[in-house]
Amino acid sequence: MSVLEMKVPSPGESITEVEIATWLVKDGDYVEKDQPIAEVDSDKATLELPAEQSGVITLKAEEGDVVQVGQVVCLIDVDAAKPAGGSVPAAEAPKQEEAPKAAEPAKQEAPKPAAPVSAPQTYATGAPSPAAKKILDEKGIQSGQVSGSGRDGRITKTDAELAAVPALGGTPSTATGARTTTTTKLSVLRRKIASRLVSVKNETAMLTTFNEVDMSEIFRLRKLYKEEFAQKHGVGLGFMSFFTKAVTRALQMYPDVNASIDGDFKINYDFCDISIAVSGPKGLMVPVLRNAENMSFSGVEANIKDLATKVRDGKITVDEMTGGTFTITNGGTFGSMLSTPIINPPQSAILGMHNIIQRPVAVDGQVVIRPMMYVAMSYDHRIIDGKESVGFLVAVKEGIDNPVEILMGGDERKGLGL
C-alpha cells in the first residue's frame, strides 16, 4: 500500500502555523487530486488545502487544531480504488444495518408508564427570618426569588445578603422566551486582527481629522458615461476609482503620509500601493492595488473587482494582501455616517469613506441641496504632523469636488479612457 503524507504548505513568508478551520471531506472519503479538502486559517487569510493525489483520505488533525507549517495533517492511500458511483464516504456505508437498531429503544421504552410530572423546587418553601426580610426589602427582592438554605427552606440572613439584585427590565421569575447563549472559538485570522487593532491603539499616536466632499460632479460623470464606460472597459464606473486617484495624487503631494516607521527610521515609498478594505465571509481583508498611481480609472475598477471577488470566494492569496502603503475603507456601504478608522500597520494613515446624504449646503451665497459625504483620515502623529494630515485631506477633497480639472486634466472623456 502506497500512502502519501500531506503536510501543511507555507502560506507565505513569516507564517509558521495555521489553524484547521474546516475539513471539507470526512475520514475515509475518496478524494480526487487537486480537490479542496480543507480550509486553513493563517493570521493573514483563509486558504484552501487541495489534495496532492487521488485516494482514500485519513485525517490526522481535528477542526480547530493549530498545526505547524510542514506538519502532517492527513494521509492519502493512493492505491485505493475509486468507489463505484463516485466519492462515497466510507463512514456512511453501514447506514442500512444501523437503521433497524435505531428503532429498538423506542419499542423498549413505549410500555413504560409515564412518570408524574413535578417541577423541581427552585425557591424557598419557608419564610425569611426577620433580618433576612429586612435585607430583601432593602434590595427590592421578593422572598420567592431566593433559595433558602435554612431548615425547611427558611431564608437566612446570609441567603439574603448573597441574593442578587434583579436586573433592570426583568427578573428570573418574569423572563420569557429563549435565553440561550452560543460560544464559538475565534479564528486565527480574527484573533490576529484583534491583536493588531489593539496594538495600533497602544503603540501609535493616532489622531483623526475630518472633512466633507461634494459628490455632485462624480454623480454627473457616472450618470453621463456609466453605460459607455462599461461597454468599452467591461467594468462599472464606481466611486472607488475616483477616491483612489484622488488619494494617489495627494500621497505624491504629501510624501510623509506615504511612509512608515521602522524603529528609529522613517521609510518613504516612491510608489502608491493602496490597500482596499473588503468585507468577506471570514472578516475584513485588505488586498492591495500595486502601483495604483499608474492605473487608469478602468484599471482601478478592474483590479478592485478582481480582488474583491477573490476575497468573497476565499481565493485571495497572502501575497495579494501583503504590503500596502495606505488604506481606503468604505463604511458608507453599510450606512455609516461618520467614523474614526484605525490605521492598518505598519502604514501611517487610512482614509475612511462614509454614506452619501443629500444635505443643504451654501454655494455662492445660496442654499442648495448637494450629495455630501464626510471623510475621515486617521494618522500616526509620530510621523505625520497636523499640517500634512489636513493638507492631505484637503487635496483629496479637491480631487473629489472637481475631478475633471484635478484628476482628468480638464478632459473628462479622455480621463475616463473613452
Disulfide bonds with the S-S distance in Angstrom:
none
